[in-house]
Each structure stands twice: as structure tokens, then as C-alpha cells.
Amino acid sequence: MPHVLLVDDEAALRDSLSYALQREGYEVTTAADGLTALKQFHKQVPDIILLDLMLPEVDGMELCWRIRAFSNIPIVMLTAKDQDFDKVRGLEAGADDYITKPFNTRELMARIKTVLRRHNASQS
């Protein structure tokens, strides 16, 4: 069962997305801020990270850079920042995909599967 680290400061989104992920067969750990996410990452390394950009403590962009310094775990950014500049910056920071809010949950699930499939194929 793939493990997802879901990082978002919006409790309602964390809850609904966590439920949807679990229904798809994922194990889910959540964090509401960047520092907690980093601690969760070191406690149990996930298979993929779903990461909001606008977070308290350590923002999502900084968290992405920090994780990329030592890991190639797939990162999908989920954010309301929808300007081209933000998308490019997120991808350049190391994100494997960038999805803007609001998003279609079925599309998100398909993108997660695709990112995991590519990551797993590159590890073989």
C-alpha cells in the first residue's frame, strides 16, 4: 500500500482528500505545516508527497527544496497559486507535478498513479 504524506493547512481539504486517498488504497499521513511535514517525513518516508505551497512555519516551496536536497521522493504540489510564474518556480524547485486548486479528485488520483509509476520505473 503506497504511503502518501499530505501537507495542507486547510483542515477540511486534508480530511476530504485523506478520505479519498484511503478509499483508493493509500496509507495517508497528514501535516498542517512545513515543520510537522518534515518531522513526519523523517519518521516514516512516504512514497509520494502532496504539498500545498502556502503553509505556516516553513512554506511549501522551502519544504520542497529541503526535501530535494536529500531525496527524490515524488512531490506533487497542490496549490491555489495558478500563475505561470508560480508553476514554473514549483517545478524548478523539484516538484514532479503541479496541480491548482480547485482540482478534480479523479484527475488528482490519476496524476498520483502516473507520478508513482514513473518514479518506480526509474528505480528499476
PyMOL commands that set and color helices and strands:
alter all, ss='L'
color gray80, all
select helices_A, chain A and resi 11-23+34-43+60-68+84-92+105-123
alter helices_A, ss='H'
color red, helices_A
select strands_A, chain A and resi 3-7+27-31+48-51+75-79+97-100
alter strands_A, ss='S'
color yellow, strands_A
deselect
rebuild
show_as cartoon
